[in-house]
Amino acid sequence: MMRRTMAPRLTELVGRAMIDPEFLADLQRAPETVLAQFELSDAEREAVDQALRRLADTPPRRRAAVLKTALLRRVAT
């Protein structure tokens, strides 16, 4: 069985969101503008959109971790 991993583009996006609170805030505020910087597939974009919707009720200090977890789950399934 082949184990799926997060695509490099998605890894870059999540990594940056984890260490750069301003980037994460920009991603939440204007996702289309930020995502235009990354070459994501339609499925990857949808995964990011779904993860961002989950962040609406998440405390600011937990948002980067929640985004990472949501995207990892999405890619792994």
N, C-alpha and C positions, 0 to 999 in steps of 0.2 A: 504494500500500500504506500502510495506516494504522499508525503506530508506537504501540505501547502504552506507557504510562508508569505509574509506581507511583501507586496511588490516594492522594489527600491524607491519608486516615486512616493509611495504612501509612507514608507519608512522615513524618508526625508521629511515629509510634511509632519508626521507625528513627532519625530525627534525635535524638530524646530518648535512645535507647539509645547513640548515638554519643558524646554529650556528658555523659551522666549514668551513671557506673558503678554507682551504687546502684540506679537504675531498671533497668538491665540485670540486675543480680543479683536484684532482686525479680521481674523477668520470668522468669528462669530458675527461681527458687525456687517461685513461685506464679503461673504463667502465666494461669490462669483469672481470678484476682483482678485482675491488671494489665490483661488484655485486656478486662475488663468496662468499663474506662474509655474504650474506643474502640469506635466503631460499625463493626465489621468484618463483611464478608460471610463466609459459610461458607468460601469459597475462600481468602479472605485469612487467616482463622484457621488453616486447614490449612497454608497457606504458612508462617505464623509457627511453628506447631507443628513442621513439618519442619525449619525453620531452627534452632529451639531444640535439636532432637535432634542436629544437627550440632555444636553447641557443646560437647557433653559432653566431647569429647577435645581441645578447642581451648584453648591457653594463655590465661589471663585477659586479657593485654594485646592479644590478637588477636580476642577475641570480638565486639566491636562491628563490626569490619570484616567478619568472616565472616558475621555476621547480615545486614548490609547487602548483601553480595554474594549470599548465598543468596536473599534476598527479591527482589533485582533480577532475578536469573536466573529465578525462579519467575514473576514478573509478566511478564517479557519473552517467556516461552514459551507 
